[in-house]
Amino acid sequence: MPRIRLQTLVPAPVEACFDLSLSIDAHTASMARSDERAIGAVTSGLLGPGDSVTWRARHFGIPFTMTSRIVEHEFPHRFVDEQVSGPFGRWWHEHLFEARKRGTLMTDVVEFASPLGPLGRIVDRWVLTSYLTRLLTVRNEWLAGNFGREPD
């Protein structure tokens, strides 16, 4: 199963970084390229423990819908979201936040698996790992550049 680990230094306090990472509005703004938007359950504001959100996005020219839930929430250092329903056989995303002298070290750990057995494993290895790493990088760069601002 592929595992992505990505670290980003965000020039913001841990609490602010944690909250911005749980903001549906910030997520939508950071994923404008894929036209990602919340269409069900919680659709704006901050997600909290046990909250779910259904996302609709377009990737590879194909519309996808995924519902995820906040399954662990340890303010302000860690939360985990997992897919409840959607395109992945498995989607688990851990968000970690550590205070540093110049802000917060934000670490994303993602474990995912496509359905379709051996074919899915090939797609994971040759396509999705790099694609998802780029998506997370774009999102994290947006967070680092937009802390303290209200999303559009």
C-alpha positions in Angstrom: 0.0 0.0 0.0 1.5 3.4 -1.0 2.4 5.8 1.8 3.1 9.5 1.3 4.9 11.6 3.9 5.1 15.3 3.2 6.4 18.0 5.5 5.8 21.7 5.1 6.8 24.6 7.3 3.9 27.0 7.8 4.7 30.5 9.2 1.8 30.3 11.7 1.2 29.1 15.3 0.2 25.5 15.7 -3.3 26.3 16.7 -3.9 28.5 13.6 -2.4 25.9 11.3 -4.5 23.1 12.8 -7.7 25.1 12.4 -6.8 26.2 8.8 -6.2 22.6 7.9 -9.7 21.7 9.2 -11.3 24.6 7.3 -13.6 23.5 4.5 -13.4 27.0 3.0 -9.6 26.9 3.0 -9.6 23.4 1.4 -11.9 24.5 -1.3 -9.8 27.6 -2.1 -6.6 25.6 -2.2 -8.1 23.0 -4.5 -9.6 25.4 -7.0 -7.6 23.8 -9.8 -9.6 20.5 -9.4 -12.9 22.4 -8.7 -13.1 20.6 -5.4 -16.1 21.6 -3.3 -18.1 20.4 -0.3 -21.5 19.1 -1.4 -22.8 17.2 1.7 -22.7 16.8 5.5 -20.6 19.8 6.7 -20.1 22.2 3.8 -18.4 25.2 5.3 -16.5 26.3 8.4 -14.3 24.0 10.5 -14.6 20.3 10.8 -14.5 18.8 14.3 -14.4 15.4 15.9 -16.7 12.9 14.1 -17.7 15.4 11.4 -18.1 14.2 7.8 -17.8 16.0 4.5 -18.6 14.9 1.0 -16.4 16.4 -1.6 -16.9 16.6 -5.4 -13.9 17.2 -7.6 -12.6 16.6 -11.1 -9.4 14.7 -11.5 -8.0 13.4 -14.8 -11.1 15.0 -16.4 -13.4 12.6 -14.4 -15.8 13.7 -11.6 -15.2 12.0 -8.3 -17.2 12.1 -5.1 -15.7 11.1 -1.7 -17.0 11.3 1.8 -14.5 11.5 4.6 -14.8 11.7 8.4 -12.6 13.1 11.1 -11.9 9.9 13.1 -9.3 11.3 15.5 -8.9 14.8 16.7 -6.3 15.9 19.2 -6.2 19.7 19.2 -3.8 21.3 18.2 -1.3 18.5 17.3 -3.0 15.8 15.3 -6.1 14.8 13.4 -7.0 11.9 11.1 -9.5 11.8 8.3 -10.6 8.6 6.6 -12.7 7.8 3.5 -16.2 6.6 4.4 -17.2 6.2 0.8 -15.6 7.1 -2.5 -13.1 6.1 -5.2 -10.4 4.5 -3.0 -10.2 1.1 -1.6 -8.5 2.8 1.4 -7.8 6.5 2.2 -6.3 7.4 5.6 -4.8 10.9 6.1 -3.0 11.8 9.3 -2.2 15.5 9.9 0.5 16.3 12.5 1.5 19.8 13.7 4.7 20.6 15.6 5.7 24.1 16.9 9.0 25.4 15.5 10.8 28.6 16.0 9.6 30.0 12.7 6.1 28.5 12.7 4.6 25.0 12.5 6.0 21.9 10.9 3.0 20.3 9.3 3.4 16.7 8.4 0.9 14.8 6.2 1.0 11.0 6.2 -1.3 9.4 3.7 -2.0 5.7 3.1 -4.2 4.9 0.2 -5.1 2.0 -2.1 -7.1 1.9 -5.3 -9.7 -0.8 -5.9 -9.2 -3.3 -8.7 -6.5 -5.5 -7.2 -3.3 -5.8 -9.2 -4.4 -3.1 -11.8 -5.1 -0.7 -8.9 -1.7 -1.4 -7.4 -0.1 -0.5 -10.8 -2.1 2.7 -11.0 -1.1 3.6 -7.4 2.6 3.1 -8.1 2.9 4.7 -11.5 0.2 7.5 -11.4 -1.5 8.2 -8.1 1.4 8.5 -5.7 3.0 11.3 -7.7 -0.4 12.9 -8.5 -1.5 12.9 -4.9 1.9 14.2 -3.7 1.5 17.1 -6.0 -2.0 17.8 -4.8 -0.9 17.8 -1.2 2.0 20.0 -2.0 -0.2 22.6 -3.8 -2.6 22.5 -0.8 0.2 23.0 1.7 1.8 25.8 -0.2 -1.6 27.5 -0.3 -1.9 27.1 3.5 1.6 28.4 4.1 0.9 31.4 1.9 -2.6 32.2 3.2 -2.6 31.8 6.9 -4.4 34.6 8.7 -6.5 35.4 5.6 -10.1 34.5 5.1 -10.6 32.1 2.1 -12.5 33.5 -0.8 
